[in-house]
Amino acid sequence: METSHTASLIAVESLSASTRLFRFETGGEHLPFVAGQFYRFTFTDAAGLFERSYSFSQFDPKLPLSQFELVISAVAGGRATDLLFNAELGLTVQLKGPYGRLILPADDKRCLVLVATSVGVAPFLPMLQNLEAGEHQRFDSVHLLFGVRDPTEVLFQETLLRLRSKASWFELTVHCSRSQDSAMDWQYSGYVTNGLTQLALDPKSDHVLVCGNPKMVDDVYAALRLQQFGPRSVIREKYVFAVQEKSLQGPSRSSSDEALLQQKMKAYGVTLATDPKPLKPV
Ligand SMILES: Cc1cc2nc3c(=O)[nH]c(=O)nc-3n(C[C@H](O)[C@H](O)[C@H](O)COP(=O)(O)OP(=O)(O)OC[C@H]3O[C@@H](n4cnc5c(N)ncnc54)[C@H](O)[C@@H]3O)c2cc1C
């Protein structure tokens, strides 16, 4: 039996026209997770119970361990959107997890590449916190390729630019699909796949984590396959809609994936939910 946890909404902050940060408090419980993982939430509205998945996205090291944050983009007519974007503080939710293999690799690598579109940057936020706290030493460099429609959608821009200016190991490029190149040397027009071609990656020494829009995830993977990358060096998480999520069978973990995940969980001093089966729905 998987353990179900309860949490209450304690704060909401607007990040952009369509995206908000939701902070929850568990009432003292420290929910296990390795940076990059997600939980499955059960919400209740007038029509009954329903489930959605959200990545834990907290990255402030001062956040109490009993709290977690979600970064959620509104979807027109979306059931969870309607509930959460109109919720009062105190809303109670149930959640199970953690799930997912979108985590930092166990082995040291030359180059770590994080590729996100829009709110797909959420799972990379706690990872960046861990990297900044010292894990960056396991990589020569870390590149975040962030795809958005236009520059107004660059979530956490200030935080990302602050890290870029102070950390020599961190590179940020923002790829805007609907606007021209800007004067900023980190902003380009086009898709994140263009940014990949600039990196001269090597499947033997480099590792890529990709999260967000399913089409972008497929396009990035296809581009990397041409460079001889395979599923072990490109970990993908698609933010599929709930209806797609249900219809997909999550692949069961291979024994080496299982060992890697256990190793990471141990390193972070956390335990896995008792039934870890519903993995990333890629
Ligand atoms: C592993 C995983 C982690 C996720 N983490 C996050 C996260 O951290 N933050 C986050 O914001 N979302 C995340 N998602 C997506 C999230 O689970 C929901 O699918 C999303 O919030 C929409 O839910 P909803 O109930 O508002 O919309 P629904 O009621 O599910 O959808 C309403 C309608 O909109 C369509 N639709 C749904 N989503 C989109 C979309 N993105 N673009 C266009 N049309 C859409 C549906 O097909 C449907 O017709 C994640 C998904 C997965 C699988």
The ligand as an ORCA input file, in Angstrom:
! r2SCAN-3c Opt
* xyz 0 1
  C       5.019     13.710    -14.232
  C       4.240     14.989    -14.432
  C       4.600     16.120    -13.717
  C       3.926     17.315    -13.917
  N       4.329     18.426    -13.229
  C       3.724     19.603    -13.483
  C       4.184     20.807    -12.822
  O       5.101     20.795    -12.009
  N       3.534     21.953    -13.139
  C       2.474     22.001    -14.034
  O       1.930     23.090    -14.275
  N       2.031     20.882    -14.646
  C       2.617     19.695    -14.380
  N       2.138     18.560    -14.989
  C       0.867     18.645    -15.761
  C      -0.305     18.500    -14.747
  O      -0.297     17.198    -14.199
  C      -1.679     18.750    -15.387
  O      -1.810     17.941    -16.534
  C      -1.900     20.201    -15.746
  O      -1.798     21.016    -14.574
  C      -3.300     20.411    -16.383
  O      -4.254     19.918    -15.479
  P      -5.758     20.499    -15.451
  O      -6.565     19.597    -14.598
  O      -5.753     21.962    -15.130
  O      -6.211     20.363    -16.961
  P      -7.117     19.108    -17.571
  O      -8.482     19.138    -16.937
  O      -6.308     17.878    -17.404
  O      -7.182     19.521    -19.061
  C      -8.183     20.398    -19.589
  C      -8.097     20.449    -21.097
  O      -6.876     21.102    -21.488
  C      -6.049     20.208    -22.221
  N      -4.714     20.449    -21.669
  C      -4.247     20.011    -20.467
  N      -3.002     20.461    -20.249
  C      -2.675     21.187    -21.339
  C      -1.517     21.906    -21.723
  N      -0.416     21.941    -20.957
  N      -1.544     22.552    -22.908
  C      -2.620     22.525    -23.700
  N      -3.763     21.870    -23.400
  C      -3.779     21.191    -22.241
  C      -6.564     18.813    -21.959
  O      -6.334     17.953    -23.052
  C      -8.026     19.050    -21.739
  O      -8.695     19.132    -22.982
  C       2.818     17.370    -14.819
  C       2.437     16.221    -15.511
  C       3.143     15.051    -15.328
  C       2.699     13.838    -16.088
*
